[in-house]
């Protein structure tokens, strides 16, 4: 069971990035997915969540209207489109799954991808 993130990097304020997370080893289509962020010295916090139905999404208030979470079950991939990035958005972004396998859901984390916002 594995989650692999990609797409992080350095971007200027008001810029955009798209994060991707590919899952393997579990039934992706039955697994709710989330993106979390951990800024230096802070706890990991939920940024966005998508249920097994592609229209079942929710967001941390500070990113609502700027970030969009989506999933492609055919590619076992969840995305986080981040627009109008601000100086309070940086951190390590982690993909998290309630991975369905063995007739149960199992919390599973990726390794994280760094997002830096700087002019």
Backbone bond lengths (Angstrom), bond angles and torsions (degrees), N, CA, C in turn:
res aa  C-N    CA-C-N  psi(-1)  N-CA   C-N-CA  omega(-1)  CA-C   N-CA-C  phi
1 X - - - 1.457 - - 1.522 107.42 -
2 X 1.332 116.36 126.37 1.456 118.99 -173.05 1.519 110.62 -151.56
3 X 1.337 115.17 145.65 1.460 123.19 170.89 1.516 107.56 -125.36
4 X 1.324 117.17 130.89 1.455 121.23 -179.54 1.525 109.03 -126.38
5 X 1.345 115.28 116.58 1.461 120.91 179.55 1.529 110.67 -92.69
6 X 1.309 114.74 156.13 1.461 122.12 172.65 1.523 108.61 -156.11
7 X 1.340 114.76 166.98 1.459 119.34 173.33 1.511 115.26 106.75
8 X 1.320 118.65 -5.02 1.452 119.71 178.02 1.517 111.08 -71.82
9 X 1.334 115.93 173.10 1.462 120.28 178.47 1.507 111.45 161.51
10 X 1.317 114.55 -165.03 1.461 122.78 -179.38 1.527 108.77 -101.65
11 X 1.320 116.10 131.77 1.461 120.34 -179.96 1.522 108.23 -141.92
12 X 1.312 116.25 151.38 1.463 120.62 176.83 1.526 110.11 -78.06
13 X 1.348 117.24 157.05 1.480 119.41 174.62 1.528 110.64 -53.59
14 X 1.303 116.03 141.85 1.467 124.99 -176.35 1.525 112.82 75.52
15 X 1.339 117.28 3.32 1.450 120.42 176.83 1.523 112.04 -83.53
16 X 1.343 115.39 -177.11 1.458 121.95 -176.71 1.526 111.05 -131.32
17 X 1.309 114.99 151.57 1.469 123.20 171.71 1.526 107.71 -143.84
18 X 1.327 115.47 152.48 1.450 120.18 172.40 1.520 108.96 -122.98
19 X 1.319 116.25 119.73 1.456 121.71 176.06 1.523 109.40 -92.51
20 X 1.331 115.34 145.94 1.456 121.72 176.12 1.519 108.93 -126.59
21 X 1.320 115.65 150.83 1.465 121.60 177.51 1.517 107.52 -142.31
22 X 1.319 115.88 118.36 1.460 121.45 179.94 1.520 109.24 -103.56
23 X 1.322 115.33 127.88 1.456 120.76 178.84 1.515 111.82 -102.47
24 X 1.323 115.95 149.83 1.462 121.16 176.11 1.528 109.76 -149.84
25 X 1.336 114.29 153.37 1.461 119.02 176.66 1.514 114.89 88.22
26 X 1.326 117.04 3.49 1.462 120.41 178.74 1.531 108.83 -147.68
27 X 1.326 116.57 169.84 1.459 120.63 -179.35 1.523 108.73 -82.24
28 X 1.318 115.23 95.43 1.462 121.10 -172.10 1.529 111.85 -59.92
29 X 1.324 116.86 -42.63 1.469 120.17 -174.33 1.525 112.99 -64.39
30 X 1.310 118.55 -19.32 1.461 122.36 180.00 1.527 112.08 -100.71
31 X 1.314 116.31 9.06 1.463 121.11 -171.69 1.524 111.48 -114.73
32 X 1.356 117.37 114.30 1.459 119.20 171.32 1.527 109.65 -61.10
33 X 1.351 115.39 146.29 1.462 120.94 -175.21 1.521 110.29 -128.25
34 X 1.322 115.83 149.95 1.463 120.82 -179.61 1.518 110.31 -142.48
35 X 1.324 114.59 158.27 1.462 122.72 168.13 1.526 107.90 -116.56
36 X 1.335 115.38 133.64 1.450 123.43 175.62 1.527 109.05 -119.28
37 X 1.313 115.54 157.34 1.465 121.98 176.08 1.524 108.67 -128.00
38 X 1.335 115.13 139.13 1.458 120.67 171.96 1.519 109.32 -125.80
39 X 1.325 115.81 111.42 1.464 121.18 176.04 1.528 108.96 -86.37
40 X 1.334 117.05 157.95 1.479 120.00 -179.20 1.518 111.49 -55.83
41 X 1.344 116.31 129.25 1.448 121.51 177.19 1.512 115.17 76.71
42 X 1.333 116.57 5.76 1.461 119.77 -178.00 1.523 110.84 -121.98
43 X 1.312 115.03 163.73 1.459 119.59 177.17 1.518 110.72 -77.33
44 X 1.306 114.50 156.75 1.454 119.92 176.03 1.523 109.10 -67.73
45 X 1.345 116.42 135.20 1.460 120.05 -178.00 1.523 111.28 -130.74
46 X 1.317 114.47 149.18 1.459 120.32 179.41 1.528 110.36 -72.79
47 X 1.325 115.61 131.35 1.465 121.56 178.65 1.531 110.55 -104.31
48 X 1.335 116.22 -46.48 1.464 119.80 -177.10 1.517 109.55 -155.81
49 X 1.318 114.90 151.96 1.464 121.12 -178.15 1.529 109.01 -139.79
50 X 1.326 115.11 143.59 1.460 119.84 174.27 1.523 108.62 -134.45
51 X 1.312 115.60 131.53 1.450 119.99 178.18 1.518 111.35 -79.90
52 X 1.305 115.95 -171.23 1.459 119.30 179.40 1.532 111.30 -70.54
53 X 1.314 116.91 -25.31 1.460 121.01 171.15 1.520 107.68 -85.57
54 X 1.313 117.06 129.39 1.472 120.43 -170.63 1.519 112.94 -64.83
55 X 1.320 118.73 -17.66 1.458 119.50 179.83 1.517 112.69 -96.43
56 X 1.322 117.11 4.61 1.466 120.61 179.51 1.516 108.78 -95.16
57 X 1.340 115.94 86.10 1.455 120.75 -176.95 1.517 110.81 -123.98
58 X 1.328 116.04 154.09 1.450 120.19 167.94 1.523 109.32 -149.29
59 X 1.340 115.21 158.34 1.460 121.70 -169.32 1.520 110.94 -137.00
60 X 1.322 114.51 152.07 1.453 120.22 166.91 1.533 107.23 -63.28
61 X 1.337 118.54 138.20 1.475 119.76 -174.90 1.525 114.54 -53.62
62 X 1.328 118.26 -36.35 1.475 120.51 -175.10 1.525 112.96 -68.65
63 X 1.332 118.19 -17.72 1.463 119.81 -178.34 1.525 112.73 -109.28
64 X 1.322 117.12 -8.22 1.456 120.24 -177.85 1.521 110.08 -61.00
65 X 1.334 115.85 131.20 1.454 121.26 -176.68 1.513 113.88 91.14
66 X 1.333 116.85 -15.36 1.476 120.46 177.95 1.528 111.89 -112.35
67 X 1.318 116.99 -34.55 1.468 121.48 -178.20 1.532 108.85 -108.04
68 X 1.332 115.37 148.14 1.466 121.29 176.54 1.520 109.17 -134.68
69 X 1.321 115.89 124.78 1.462 121.09 175.37 1.527 107.65 -99.10
70 X 1.324 115.69 139.33 1.461 120.46 178.63 1.522 108.45 -149.09
71 X 1.316 116.01 166.97 1.463 120.13 -179.74 1.519 109.86 -140.65
72 X 1.323 114.71 150.44 1.455 122.78 174.19 1.524 105.91 -126.58
73 X 1.325 116.37 99.32 1.461 119.74 -176.24 1.523 112.28 -66.79
74 X 1.324 117.36 -26.65 1.458 120.34 177.47 1.515 112.61 -66.88
75 X 1.346 116.31 -25.01 1.460 121.23 179.67 1.530 112.27 -108.88
76 X 1.336 116.88 5.13 1.481 120.89 -178.07 1.528 111.35 52.66
77 X 1.319 116.26 41.55 1.456 120.95 -172.75 1.523 111.29 -131.13
78 X 1.328 114.56 138.59 1.456 121.68 170.76 1.528 107.64 -116.35
79 X 1.326 115.73 143.04 1.462 122.16 -176.58 1.532 110.47 -119.67
80 X 1.314 115.13 154.82 1.456 121.02 168.05 1.523 106.99 -132.11
81 X 1.314 115.87 105.64 1.461 121.13 175.29 1.518 107.74 -86.19
82 X 1.327 115.87 120.74 1.459 121.25 -176.77 1.522 108.32 -115.58
83 X 1.325 116.10 114.46 1.460 122.12 178.68 1.525 110.03 -113.05
84 X 1.323 115.34 158.76 1.478 122.15 178.34 1.523 110.42 49.20
85 X 1.335 115.86 52.03 1.460 120.83 -178.95 1.525 110.78 -62.87
86 X 1.327 114.51 139.65 1.458 122.07 -176.74 1.527 109.84 -116.27
87 X 1.337 114.90 168.99 1.471 119.22 -176.74 1.529 112.04 -70.69
88 X 1.315 119.31 -10.84 1.466 120.39 176.37 1.526 112.11 -96.19
89 X 1.340 117.88 2.62 1.464 121.57 -179.80 1.529 115.35 -87.19
90 X 1.337 120.77 -19.50 1.464 119.51 -173.62 1.524 114.14 -63.55
91 X 1.330 113.87 157.86 1.444 121.99 177.86 1.510 109.44 154.34
92 X 1.318 114.45 -175.12 1.459 119.50 172.50 1.528 107.11 -90.79
93 X 1.321 115.36 125.49 1.462 120.99 -179.81 1.524 108.95 -99.92
94 X 1.317 114.83 127.63 1.457 121.79 -177.67 1.527 110.05 -114.66
95 X 1.296 114.89 137.76 1.457 122.20 170.96 1.539 107.67 -89.17
96 X 1.316 115.69 137.34 1.455 120.19 178.76 1.521 109.02 -133.62
97 X 1.324 115.00 138.77 1.461 120.91 178.37 1.517 109.97 -123.74
98 X 1.323 114.93 143.07 1.466 119.65 161.19 1.531 103.81 -90.88
99 X 1.338 114.23 80.76 1.470 120.73 -167.24 1.524 110.91 -72.24
100 X 1.342 114.65 125.89 1.464 119.97 179.69 1.524 110.16 -90.05
101 X 1.327 114.58 113.76 1.456 121.03 170.56 1.523 108.13 -162.33
102 X 1.324 116.63 156.18 1.461 119.18 -178.36 1.516 112.41 61.92
103 X 1.346 116.72 32.16 1.468 122.36 179.07 1.520 113.66 60.00
104 X 1.333 116.54 31.52 1.455 119.33 177.21 1.532 108.63 -159.84
105 X 1.347 115.43 166.66 1.461 119.87 175.41 1.529 109.98 -97.84
106 X 1.337 116.02 138.95 1.455 121.55 -176.34 1.534 108.84 -129.09
107 X 1.346 118.83 122.53 1.474 119.69 176.34 1.527 110.45 -62.27
108 X 1.333 114.78 127.53 1.459 120.82 -176.40 1.518 108.58 -137.02
109 X 1.337 117.08 137.45 1.464 123.01 -176.85 1.513 111.64 -119.13
110 X 1.319 114.79 147.12 1.447 120.73 168.79 1.520 110.32 -84.47
111 X 1.352 115.13 -177.69 1.468 120.35 -175.34 1.518 112.20 -86.38
112 X 1.319 117.02 -13.31 1.462 121.35 178.63 1.514 113.15 94.38
113 X 1.317 115.22 152.69 1.459 122.02 175.48 1.524 108.42 -137.33
114 X 1.331 116.30 135.97 1.458 121.91 -173.46 1.528 111.10 -82.68
115 X 1.321 115.41 132.93 1.465 121.82 173.28 1.529 107.66 -119.32
116 X 1.325 115.37 125.63 1.464 121.89 179.62 1.521 108.72 -123.81
117 X 1.324 115.87 132.68 1.466 121.16 178.21 1.527 107.47 -119.11
118 X 1.314 115.51 116.43 1.455 119.60 -177.08 1.520 110.13 -157.99
119 X 1.322 115.11 144.51 1.459 119.09 175.28 1.526 110.72 -91.77
